[in-house]
Amino acid sequence: MSGALADRRILITGAAKGIGLATVERFVKEGARVAALDRDVEALAALAGRFGGNAFVSFRADVSDPASVETAVSNAATALGGFDGVVSSAGIDLIADIESMALADWNRIIAVNLTGPMLVAQASYPHLKAAGGGTIVNVSSGAGLSPLKHRSAYCASKAGLQMAAKALAMEAAEFGIRVNTVCPGAVETELFRTSIETAPDPIAAYEAVRARYALQRVASPDEIAAAILWLTSAESSYVTGTAIAVDGGRTFH
Ligand SMILES: NC(=O)c1ccc[n+]([C@@H]2O[C@H](COP(=O)([O-])OP(=O)(O)OC[C@H]3O[C@@H](n4cnc5c(N)ncnc54)[C@H](O)[C@@H]3O)[C@@H](O)[C@H]2O)c1
């Protein structure tokens, strides 16, 4: 198999939809063998047969549940014969002002968006070490670089994920493991669509988002997958501990 990820074995969470799915598509095209993890088993099942040969296996996992992560990561490692890389894309959004936000909502956002990727990294770590090194790429958000109104839990979870990844990059380097973070802006996915469609005026909400971006548009999931590919491939061999904005220019000004 040829390509930038020829024969690399990669675990991808949130792989059934959106940025995670675009990453699966791009990685398989670049020669990787992928283990797709998601809590949405129906969406995972719909992908069966779409990727040829032994390039794709999928497992149910809720990244906020340590036992579920342990089982899925272990099964995925057995199926692929180990891992050379991990991409954590599973995540959820919450729009809530401080007075109406329930503690359970705050806890859920932190559990999925911050604790989840760290549980996945922890469970995958022995496999990456056994492979002699590898890569971890976490999908954070521009909301972790520059705040958004009514998203205190989401922003905190995404900023926390960036720092957790930087700290992990410090300890993982001696094992040849690089840890990086991608910070997307608005991306045309179900998560983004839901946030727009539940706004009081969806057309105005979409325009307000678009106007914040120097490039004046929303991204396609594949544009984020391209950055994840670079951070997973040998082309970024001297890059670790960084958080890269792939956000059409929302957060630099
Ligand atoms: N779409 C955007 O505008 C945008 C912007 C910045 C950052 N992000 C981040 O990108 C990542 C992917 O988002 P997306 O837009 O592709 O969303 P999406 O809703 O299209 O896809 C998310 C996937 O994650 C899965 N998932 C959610 N919670 C899970 C859990 N607890 N365990 C396992 N799987 C779970 C879902 O089933 C789904 O398949 C998220 O971390 C999100 O915060 C998205």
The ligand as a Gaussian input file, in Angstrom:
#p B3LYP/6-31G(d) Opt

LIG

0 1
 N      -18.289000      21.234000      13.463000
 C      -17.690000      22.288000      13.970000
 O      -18.024000      23.436000      13.631000
 C      -16.565000      22.111000      14.971000
 C      -15.779000      23.218000      15.251000
 C      -14.739000      23.097000      16.148000
 C      -14.486000      21.879000      16.749000
 N      -15.262000      20.811000      16.460000
 C      -14.965000      19.559000      17.144000
 O      -14.725000      18.557000      16.193000
 C      -15.049000      17.286000      16.738000
 C      -15.959000      16.543000      15.771000
 O      -17.146000      17.297000      15.623000
 P      -18.088000      17.166000      14.342000
 O      -18.440000      18.541000      13.941000
 O      -17.485000      16.225000      13.385000
 O      -19.379000      16.541000      15.073000
 P      -20.414000      15.430000      14.585000
 O      -21.539000      15.551000      15.550000
 O      -20.663000      15.540000      13.136000
 O      -19.614000      14.076000      14.846000
 C      -19.215000      13.735000      16.149000
 C      -19.112000      12.218000      16.262000
 O      -18.689000      11.931000      17.601000
 C      -19.528000      10.918000      18.131000
 N      -19.585000      11.049000      19.589000
 C      -20.138000      12.040000      20.310000
 N      -20.030000      11.783000      21.618000
 C      -19.392000      10.590000      21.724000
 C      -18.988000       9.793000      22.827000
 N      -19.260000      10.148000      24.094000
 N      -18.324000       8.649000      22.565000
 C      -18.072000       8.260000      21.297000
 N      -18.444000       8.969000      20.214000
 C      -19.096000      10.117000      20.430000
 C      -20.892000      11.134000      17.486000
 O      -21.684000       9.961000      17.529000
 C      -20.477000      11.528000      16.064000
 O      -20.334000      10.418000      15.224000
 C      -15.699000      17.561000      18.091000
 O      -14.757000      17.338000      19.120000
 C      -16.073000      19.026000      18.011000
 O      -16.123000      19.639000      19.269000
 C      -16.308000      20.889000      15.576000

